[in-house]
Amino acid sequence: MYARVTKLEVPPDRVDDSTRHVQEQILPQLQQQDGFKGFIVLTDRQSGNTLGVALWESEEALRTTEEAAARLRGGAAEATGATVAGFQEYEVALFEVSS
C-alpha cells in the first residue's frame, strides 16, 4: 500500500469549511480512482495545519493519480482559503485498523 500525504495550512476559522469541502467534494472524486483504499484527514484546529492522507493499493495506482491529486489539492486550497504547504509520497510499512 502507498500513501500521498498533503499538508494544507487552513485559516483556523475555516477548518470546518475545509473538512466539509473534503468530505463533499474531494472524497467522492478520490473514491472513483482505481486503486483507492482510503482517506484520513488530521487537523490541528488551533493552527489550521491539516494533513490529508490518501491511501492507494499500489505504487502504480499512486503514480496514475498524480495529475488528479494536483488538481484536487489546488481546488481544495482555493475553495477554503488554504495554502498547499507541500505533499510527499510514502510506502505504507504498517497499517492496522480495529473493526
Residue frames as a rotation matrix with the C-alpha (Angstrom) as fourth column:
MET 1
0.591 0.806 0.000 0.00
0.806 -0.591 0.000 0.00
0.000 0.000 -1.000 0.00
TYR 2
-0.587 -0.746 0.316 1.15
0.755 -0.645 -0.120 3.57
0.293 0.168 0.941 -0.69
ALA 3
0.368 0.681 -0.632 0.15
0.844 -0.530 -0.079 6.97
-0.389 -0.505 -0.771 0.67
ARG 4
-0.333 -0.356 0.873 0.18
0.581 -0.807 -0.108 10.53
0.743 0.471 0.476 -0.59
VAL 5
0.076 0.267 -0.961 0.25
0.953 -0.303 -0.009 12.98
-0.293 -0.915 -0.277 2.31
THR 6
-0.100 0.000 0.995 -0.77
0.562 -0.825 0.056 16.56
0.821 0.565 0.083 1.55
LYS 7
-0.418 -0.068 -0.906 -0.19
0.852 -0.376 -0.365 19.37
-0.316 -0.924 0.215 4.02
LEU 8
0.055 0.512 0.857 -2.57
0.584 -0.713 0.388 22.32
0.810 0.479 -0.338 3.94
GLU 9
-0.874 -0.196 -0.445 -2.38
0.471 -0.570 -0.674 25.47
-0.122 -0.798 0.590 6.02
VAL 10
-0.119 0.950 0.288 -6.03
0.726 -0.115 0.678 26.31
0.677 0.290 -0.676 6.57
PRO 11
-0.522 0.050 0.852 -7.17
-0.450 -0.864 -0.225 29.52
0.725 -0.501 0.473 8.28
PRO 12
-0.994 0.055 -0.092 -8.24
0.107 0.592 -0.799 28.27
0.011 -0.804 -0.595 11.73
ASP 13
-0.445 0.889 -0.112 -11.71
-0.439 -0.325 -0.838 29.77
-0.781 -0.324 0.535 11.34
ARG 14
0.123 0.466 -0.876 -12.16
-0.992 0.094 -0.089 27.77
0.040 0.880 0.473 8.09
VAL 15
-0.825 -0.510 0.243 -11.26
-0.533 0.845 -0.036 24.30
-0.187 -0.159 -0.969 9.43
ASP 16
-0.268 0.800 0.537 -14.88
0.053 0.569 -0.821 23.13
-0.962 -0.192 -0.195 9.46
ASP 17
0.592 0.437 -0.677 -15.44
-0.598 -0.325 -0.732 24.52
-0.540 0.839 0.070 5.94
SER 18
-0.238 -0.800 -0.551 -12.30
-0.969 0.238 0.073 22.73
0.073 0.551 -0.831 4.77
THR 19
-0.817 -0.035 0.575 -13.37
-0.233 0.933 -0.274 19.43
-0.527 -0.358 -0.771 6.31
ARG 20
0.184 0.973 0.137 -16.82
-0.048 0.148 -0.988 19.72
-0.982 0.176 0.074 4.77
HIS 21
0.437 -0.095 -0.894 -15.33
-0.867 -0.311 -0.391 20.53
-0.241 0.946 -0.218 1.34
VAL 22
-0.661 -0.737 -0.141 -13.07
-0.751 0.647 0.135 17.49
-0.009 0.195 -0.981 1.53
GLN 23
-0.642 0.462 0.612 -15.93
0.004 0.800 -0.600 15.24
-0.767 -0.382 -0.516 2.58
GLU 24
0.358 0.933 -0.034 -18.40
0.034 -0.050 -0.998 16.51
-0.933 0.356 -0.050 -0.03
GLN 25
0.788 -0.041 -0.614 -16.13
-0.575 -0.406 -0.711 17.32
-0.220 0.913 -0.343 -2.98
ILE 26
-0.105 -0.962 -0.251 -12.72
-0.991 0.124 -0.060 15.67
0.089 0.243 -0.966 -2.70
LEU 27
-0.497 -0.120 0.859 -13.55
-0.483 0.861 -0.159 12.28
-0.721 -0.494 -0.486 -1.19
PRO 28
0.565 0.741 0.363 -16.13
-0.092 0.494 -0.865 11.32
-0.820 0.455 0.347 -3.85
GLN 29
0.736 -0.358 -0.575 -13.57
-0.660 -0.188 -0.727 12.08
0.152 0.915 -0.375 -6.57
LEU 30
-0.374 -0.889 0.266 -10.89
-0.925 0.380 -0.030 10.04
-0.075 -0.257 -0.963 -4.81
GLN 31
-0.133 0.407 0.903 -13.30
-0.357 0.831 -0.427 7.12
-0.924 -0.380 0.035 -4.43
GLN 32
0.855 0.496 -0.149 -13.73
-0.282 0.205 -0.937 7.00
-0.435 0.844 0.315 -8.21
GLN 33
0.212 -0.873 -0.440 -10.00
-0.966 -0.118 -0.231 6.49
0.149 0.474 -0.868 -8.80
ASP 34
0.726 -0.044 -0.686 -8.71
-0.072 0.988 -0.139 2.97
0.684 0.151 0.714 -9.48
GLY 35
-0.103 -0.824 -0.557 -6.72
0.507 0.439 -0.742 1.62
0.856 -0.359 0.373 -6.58
PHE 36
-0.225 0.088 0.970 -8.14
-0.619 -0.782 -0.073 3.97
0.753 -0.617 0.230 -3.94
LYS 37
-0.333 0.022 -0.943 -8.06
0.478 0.865 -0.149 2.36
0.813 -0.501 -0.299 -0.49
GLY 38
0.374 0.517 -0.770 -8.96
0.925 -0.152 0.348 5.12
0.063 -0.842 -0.535 1.97
PHE 39
-0.104 -0.336 0.936 -8.54
0.258 -0.918 -0.300 8.67
0.960 0.211 0.183 3.16
ILE 40
0.220 0.071 -0.973 -7.70
0.976 -0.026 0.218 10.21
-0.009 -0.997 -0.075 6.52
VAL 41
0.219 -0.159 0.963 -7.75
0.162 -0.967 -0.197 13.91
0.962 0.199 -0.186 7.45
LEU 42
0.061 -0.305 -0.950 -5.80
0.997 0.066 0.043 15.10
0.050 -0.950 0.308 10.50
THR 43
0.246 0.126 0.961 -6.32
0.313 -0.949 0.044 18.67
0.918 0.290 -0.272 11.72
ASP 44
-0.572 -0.338 -0.747 -4.89
0.818 -0.303 -0.489 20.93
-0.061 -0.891 0.450 14.40
ARG 45
0.390 0.879 0.275 -7.80
0.886 -0.439 0.148 23.30
0.251 0.186 -0.950 14.93
GLN 46
0.565 -0.188 -0.804 -5.69
0.420 -0.772 0.476 25.96
-0.710 -0.607 -0.357 16.67
SER 47
-0.398 -0.823 -0.406 -3.11
-0.043 -0.426 0.904 26.36
-0.917 0.377 0.134 13.91
GLY 48
0.531 0.651 -0.543 -5.23
-0.644 -0.106 -0.757 25.13
-0.550 0.752 0.363 10.99
ASN 49
-0.526 -0.765 -0.372 -2.47
-0.842 0.406 0.356 22.75
-0.122 0.501 -0.857 9.90
THR 50
0.527 0.777 0.343 -4.15
-0.612 0.627 -0.482 19.86
-0.590 0.044 0.806 8.13
LEU 51
-0.718 -0.695 -0.050 -2.82
-0.573 0.548 0.609 16.62
-0.396 0.466 -0.791 6.70
GLY 52
0.549 0.813 -0.193 -4.74
-0.784 0.420 -0.457 14.63
-0.290 0.402 0.868 4.11
VAL 53
-0.575 -0.725 0.379 -3.56
-0.575 0.687 0.444 11.02
-0.583 0.038 -0.812 3.74
ALA 54
0.500 0.685 -0.529 -4.80
-0.860 0.323 -0.395 9.25
-0.100 0.653 0.751 0.63
LEU 55
-0.210 -0.525 0.825 -4.14
-0.444 0.803 0.398 5.50
-0.871 -0.283 -0.402 0.55
TRP 56
0.336 0.198 -0.921 -3.53
-0.941 0.119 -0.318 3.56
0.047 0.973 0.226 -2.67
GLU 57
0.912 0.154 0.380 -3.32
-0.223 0.964 0.144 -0.18
-0.345 -0.216 0.914 -3.26
SER 58
0.468 -0.780 0.416 -0.06
0.846 0.532 0.044 0.00
-0.256 0.331 0.908 -5.24
GLU 59
-0.338 -0.685 -0.646 2.70
0.302 -0.729 0.614 2.30
-0.891 0.012 0.453 -6.35
GLU 60
-0.823 0.093 0.561 1.22
0.560 -0.038 0.828 2.17
0.098 0.995 -0.021 -9.84
ALA 61
0.237 0.971 0.032 -2.15
0.915 -0.234 0.329 3.44
0.327 -0.049 -0.944 -8.54
LEU 62
0.313 -0.226 -0.922 -0.33
0.566 -0.736 0.372 6.22
-0.763 -0.639 -0.102 -6.68
ARG 63
-0.713 -0.688 -0.133 1.53
0.270 -0.445 0.854 7.27
-0.647 0.573 0.503 -9.84
THR 64
-0.569 0.558 0.604 -1.57
0.772 0.111 0.626 7.07
0.282 0.822 -0.494 -12.03
THR 65
0.463 0.863 -0.202 -3.40
0.871 -0.400 0.286 9.55
0.166 -0.308 -0.937 -9.79
GLU 66
-0.433 -0.741 -0.513 -0.68
0.822 -0.558 0.112 12.24
-0.369 -0.374 0.851 -9.65
GLU 67
-0.854 0.120 0.507 -2.40
0.250 -0.760 0.600 14.61
0.457 0.639 0.619 -12.08
ALA 68
0.183 0.983 -0.002 -5.80
0.359 -0.065 0.931 14.27
0.915 -0.171 -0.365 -10.40
ALA 69
0.264 -0.145 -0.954 -4.17
0.964 0.022 0.264 14.76
-0.017 -0.989 0.145 -6.99
ALA 70
-0.795 -0.601 -0.082 -2.57
0.593 -0.798 0.104 18.03
-0.128 0.034 0.991 -8.11
ARG 71
-0.551 0.680 0.483 -5.93
0.072 -0.537 0.840 19.27
0.831 0.498 0.247 -9.39
LEU 72
0.422 0.752 -0.506 -7.71
0.562 0.221 0.797 18.28
0.711 -0.621 -0.329 -6.16
ARG 73
-0.187 -0.571 -0.799 -5.05
0.967 -0.253 -0.045 19.94
-0.176 -0.781 0.599 -3.98
GLY 74
-0.949 -0.208 0.239 -5.43
0.273 -0.918 0.286 23.21
0.160 0.337 0.928 -5.86
GLY 75
-0.235 0.951 0.204 -9.21
0.081 -0.189 0.979 23.05
0.969 0.246 -0.033 -5.74
ALA 76
0.359 0.334 -0.871 -9.27
0.847 0.274 0.454 22.36
0.391 -0.902 -0.185 -2.01
ALA 77
-0.538 -0.643 -0.545 -6.92
0.797 -0.598 -0.082 25.27
-0.273 -0.479 0.834 -1.31
GLU 78
-0.891 0.209 0.404 -8.89
0.076 -0.808 0.585 27.66
0.448 0.552 0.703 -3.49
ALA 79
-0.014 0.995 -0.096 -12.26
0.249 0.097 0.964 26.66
0.968 -0.011 -0.249 -2.03
THR 80
0.631 0.288 -0.721 -11.18
0.710 0.162 0.686 27.04
0.314 -0.944 -0.102 1.60
GLY 81
0.842 -0.348 0.413 -8.60
-0.372 -0.928 -0.025 29.85
0.392 -0.132 -0.911 1.57
ALA 82
0.785 -0.571 0.241 -5.88
0.131 0.534 0.835 27.35
-0.606 -0.624 0.494 2.43
THR 83
0.336 -0.783 -0.523 -2.29
-0.942 -0.285 -0.180 27.19
-0.008 0.553 -0.833 1.25
VAL 84
0.951 -0.151 -0.270 -0.78
0.105 0.978 -0.179 23.94
0.291 0.142 0.946 -0.01
ALA 85
0.603 -0.749 0.273 2.34
-0.727 -0.376 0.574 23.62
-0.327 -0.545 -0.772 2.13
GLY 86
-0.466 -0.794 -0.390 3.54
-0.884 0.428 0.186 20.51
0.019 0.432 -0.902 0.29
PHE 87
0.778 0.617 0.115 3.00
-0.620 0.785 -0.018 16.84
-0.101 -0.057 0.993 -0.27
GLN 88
-0.459 -0.888 0.042 5.01
-0.876 0.460 0.148 13.66
-0.150 0.031 -0.988 -0.01
GLU 89
0.545 0.572 -0.613 4.53
-0.668 0.738 0.096 10.07
0.507 0.357 0.784 -1.06
TYR 90
-0.325 -0.588 0.741 5.31
-0.919 0.381 -0.101 7.05
-0.223 -0.713 -0.664 1.08
GLU 91
-0.346 0.243 -0.906 5.16
-0.130 0.944 0.303 3.29
0.929 0.223 -0.295 1.10
VAL 92
0.428 0.549 0.718 2.90
-0.829 -0.077 0.554 2.22
0.359 -0.833 0.422 3.96
ALA 93
-0.578 -0.764 -0.287 5.05
-0.525 0.617 -0.587 0.00
0.625 -0.189 -0.757 6.17
LEU 94
-0.888 0.351 -0.296 2.29
0.458 0.632 -0.625 -0.81
-0.032 -0.690 -0.723 8.68
PHE 95
-0.582 0.789 0.196 -1.46
-0.609 -0.583 0.538 -0.37
0.539 0.193 0.820 8.55
GLU 96
-0.774 0.374 -0.511 -3.82
0.566 0.770 -0.294 -1.58
0.283 -0.517 -0.808 11.27
VAL 97
-0.578 0.687 0.441 -7.39
-0.674 -0.707 0.217 -0.51
0.461 -0.172 0.871 11.91
SER 98
-0.923 0.328 0.200 -9.60
0.089 0.688 -0.720 -2.11
-0.374 -0.647 -0.664 14.53
SER 99
-0.688 0.724 0.046 -13.05
0.053 -0.013 0.998 -3.04
0.724 0.689 -0.030 13.35
